[in-house]
Amino acid sequence: MSTPSYGPCIDAAQITAALARHADPTPQAIREILAQARDLNGLRDQDVAVLLANTDRDLDEEVFHAARVVKETIYGNRLVLFAPLYITNKCRNDCRYCAFRVSNKALVRRDLTPAEIARETQIIIDEGHKRILLVAGEQYPGSDGIGYVCRAIETIYGVKSNRGEIRRLNVNVAALAEPDYRRLNECGIGTYQLFQETYHRPTYQSMHVSGPKSDYDWHLEAMDRAMTAGIEDVGIGALFGLYDYRFEVLALLHHARHLEDRFGVGPHTISVPRIEPAAGSAVALNPPAAVRDHDFLRLIAILRLAVPYTGIILSTRENATIRRQCFALGVSQISASSRTNPGGYSEAATGMRSGSQFSLGDHRNLDEVIADCLELGYLPSFCTACYRSGRTGADFMELAKPGLIKEYCQPNAILTIKEYLQDYASEETRALGERLIGRSLEAIATDGLRCDLCDRLVRIANGERDLFY
């Protein structure tokens, strides 16, 4: 399992050399790169290295402005929302930064049963969510391995009520062999996520003490196996705080470029979690390469400029203040009202408490998050239309790069937030949402689309659901 099957995709020497070579950029060089970035063609390694090396706060503001322009041009004011659902916190790996690690004997372990998974799903639906990210440690009950995850997926999709259903289920589970990825794909998942945590091999080896995940190459090549098995949308990420964030940003871009070169399409999303405290983890309490808030904002902005058409995901690890700042700089998907332990959504009713993976920074419920987004001028979206219409992988990028995907995304976002306002929203949130829908309709340039959208909004108000383009 330790022998690379697809060849190296991270050139650490090249990354280190680029960072050293461009360690003292001039303001002119930075501004030339920002001008290029506004053309929406992405950035080269050397361009990213220059932006990462900048220490001038005034120039950082210019970087932030460019990121805002790119974000607005491609994504408009939309923010896609989802909820994570942890189905087990049992794990065979000993990752020093994670509460789920096998050596953490103080953690209360739990596998959710199908009935418990259904209950968690129903609670998530009843709050208003339409998208779930299924998360699991790397130890599944029974002898069927990934079969436990597949049955969980079937259970989640099977939960239906007059208050809605889950329309898209993304999955974040451990690296698998190619046949298991085929099984996962046959379950009808959306995006498959897996984070390398750190691309710096020595740091990776020191942080992953034992277990299957301790094999750097097996873990790194997981996306190659997943895409070979037919999974079109994948999501990568790094856990910022384990090693120099500048190295990790460039390595993420190397990984993305490798996937695009090999499969014709890069990652659908990049996630940017920072280390948060985790039960019994000294590393999580004192990260070896902690990323300051300002640098965190910088790396998000630089990623947006470097890969303009790739979604950037921000979790509830971050507090509300930081999340608000990140929205404008490039984040396009956020979790809300999260629980990071199996059974977390229903534990208040059951009295059971299993261990969480990490501490949360944003404890607000979904309605509070949506109201905040609306007040800031963002359009919360629960859209799942591309996934269910086959606009995934290369087909999605064919629409995204010329800017055509907005013709679907903006109307679908309006329709999904209208559903939320009708079925779940507080009175205050409903008023905020209706005002933003009105402004969004005024901004639609095509009369025919605006009229059709208004008709669909009336149909939703009259009880129809799941209308999309």
Secondary structure as the mmCIF struct_conf table of DSSP 4:
data_model
#
loop_
_struct_conf.conf_type_id
_struct_conf.id
_struct_conf.beg_label_comp_id
_struct_conf.beg_label_asym_id
_struct_conf.beg_label_seq_id
_struct_conf.end_label_comp_id
_struct_conf.end_label_asym_id
_struct_conf.end_label_seq_id
BEND BEND1 THR A 3 THR A 3
BEND BEND2 SER A 5 TYR A 6
HELX_RH_AL_P HELX_RH_AL_P1 ALA A 12 ARG A 21
TURN_TY1_P TURN_TY1_P1 HIS A 22 HIS A 22
BEND BEND3 ALA A 23 ASP A 24
HELX_RH_AL_P HELX_RH_AL_P2 PRO A 27 ALA A 37
TURN_TY1_P TURN_TY1_P2 ARG A 38 LEU A 40
BEND BEND4 ASN A 41 ASN A 41
HELX_RH_AL_P HELX_RH_AL_P3 ASP A 45 ALA A 53
HELX_RH_AL_P HELX_RH_AL_P4 ARG A 57 TYR A 75
TURN_TY1_P TURN_TY1_P3 GLY A 76 ASN A 77
STRN STRN1 ARG A 78 THR A 88
BEND BEND5 ARG A 92 ARG A 92
STRN STRN2 ASP A 94 CYS A 95
TURN_TY1_P TURN_TY1_P4 ARG A 96 TYR A 97
TURN_TY1_P TURN_TY1_P5 ALA A 99 PHE A 100
TURN_TY1_P TURN_TY1_P6 VAL A 102 SER A 103
TURN_TY1_P TURN_TY1_P7 LYS A 105 ALA A 106
BEND BEND6 LEU A 107 LEU A 107
HELX_LH_PP_P HELX_LH_PP_P1 VAL A 108 ARG A 109
STRN STRN3 ASP A 111 ASP A 111
HELX_LH_PP_P HELX_LH_PP_P2 LEU A 112 THR A 113
HELX_RH_AL_P HELX_RH_AL_P5 PRO A 114 GLU A 127
TURN_TY1_P TURN_TY1_P8 GLY A 128 GLY A 128
STRN STRN4 ARG A 131 ALA A 136
BEND BEND7 GLU A 138 GLU A 138
BEND BEND8 PRO A 141 ASP A 144
TURN_TY1_P TURN_TY1_P9 GLY A 145 ILE A 146
HELX_RH_AL_P HELX_RH_AL_P6 GLY A 147 GLY A 158
STRN STRN5 LYS A 160 SER A 161
TURN_TY1_P TURN_TY1_P10 ASN A 162 ARG A 163
STRN STRN6 GLY A 164 GLU A 165
STRN STRN7 ARG A 168 ASN A 172
HELX_RH_AL_P HELX_RH_AL_P7 GLU A 178 GLU A 186
TURN_TY1_P TURN_TY1_P11 CYS A 187 GLY A 188
BEND BEND9 GLY A 190 GLY A 190
STRN STRN8 TYR A 192 GLN A 193
STRN STRN9 GLU A 197 GLU A 197
HELX_RH_AL_P HELX_RH_AL_P8 ARG A 201 MET A 207
STRN STRN10 HIS A 208 SER A 210
BEND BEND10 GLY A 211 GLY A 211
HELX_RH_3T_P HELX_RH_3T_P1 PRO A 212 SER A 214
HELX_RH_AL_P HELX_RH_AL_P9 TYR A 216 LEU A 220
TURN_TY1_P TURN_TY1_P12 GLU A 221 GLU A 221
HELX_RH_AL_P HELX_RH_AL_P10 ALA A 222 THR A 228
TURN_TY1_P TURN_TY1_P13 ALA A 229 GLY A 230
STRN STRN11 VAL A 234 GLY A 237
STRN STRN12 ALA A 238 ALA A 238
STRN STRN13 PHE A 240 PHE A 240
TURN_TY1_P TURN_TY1_P14 GLY A 241 GLY A 241
BEND BEND11 LEU A 242 TYR A 243
HELX_RH_AL_P HELX_RH_AL_P11 TYR A 245 PHE A 263
BEND BEND12 GLY A 264 GLY A 264
BEND BEND13 HIS A 268 HIS A 268
STRN STRN14 THR A 269 SER A 271
HELX_LH_PP_P HELX_LH_PP_P3 PRO A 273 PRO A 273
STRN STRN15 ARG A 274 ARG A 274
HELX_LH_PP_P HELX_LH_PP_P4 ILE A 275 ILE A 275
TURN_TY1_P TURN_TY1_P15 ALA A 279 GLY A 280
HELX_RH_AL_P HELX_RH_AL_P12 ALA A 282 LEU A 285
BEND BEND14 ASN A 286 ASN A 286
TURN_TY1_P TURN_TY1_P16 PRO A 288 ALA A 289
HELX_LH_PP_P HELX_LH_PP_P5 ALA A 290 ARG A 292
HELX_RH_AL_P HELX_RH_AL_P13 ASP A 293 ALA A 306
BEND BEND15 VAL A 307 VAL A 307
TURN_TY1_P TURN_TY1_P17 PRO A 308 TYR A 309
BEND BEND16 THR A 310 THR A 310
STRN STRN16 GLY A 311 LEU A 314
TURN_TY1_P TURN_TY1_P18 THR A 316 ARG A 317
BEND BEND17 GLU A 318 GLU A 318
HELX_RH_AL_P HELX_RH_AL_P14 ALA A 320 LEU A 329
TURN_TY1_P TURN_TY1_P19 GLY A 330 GLY A 330
STRN STRN17 GLN A 333 SER A 335
BEND BEND18 SER A 337 SER A 337
BEND BEND19 ASN A 341 ASN A 341
TURN_TY1_P TURN_TY1_P20 PRO A 342 SER A 346
HELX_RH_AL_P HELX_RH_AL_P15 GLU A 347 THR A 350
HELX_LH_PP_P HELX_LH_PP_P6 SER A 354 SER A 356
BEND BEND20 GLN A 357 PHE A 358
BEND BEND21 GLY A 361 GLY A 361
HELX_RH_AL_P HELX_RH_AL_P16 LEU A 366 GLU A 375
TURN_TY1_P TURN_TY1_P21 LEU A 376 GLY A 377
STRN STRN18 LEU A 379 SER A 381
HELX_RH_AL_P HELX_RH_AL_P17 ALA A 385 SER A 389
TURN_TY1_P TURN_TY1_P22 GLY A 390 GLY A 390
HELX_RH_AL_P HELX_RH_AL_P18 GLY A 393 ALA A 400
TURN_TY1_P TURN_TY1_P23 LYS A 401 ILE A 405
HELX_RH_AL_P HELX_RH_AL_P19 LYS A 406 ASP A 423
TURN_TY1_P TURN_TY1_P24 TYR A 424 TYR A 424
HELX_RH_AL_P HELX_RH_AL_P20 GLU A 427 ALA A 443
HELX_RH_AL_P HELX_RH_AL_P21 ASP A 447 ALA A 461
TURN_TY1_P TURN_TY1_P25 ASN A 462 GLY A 463
#
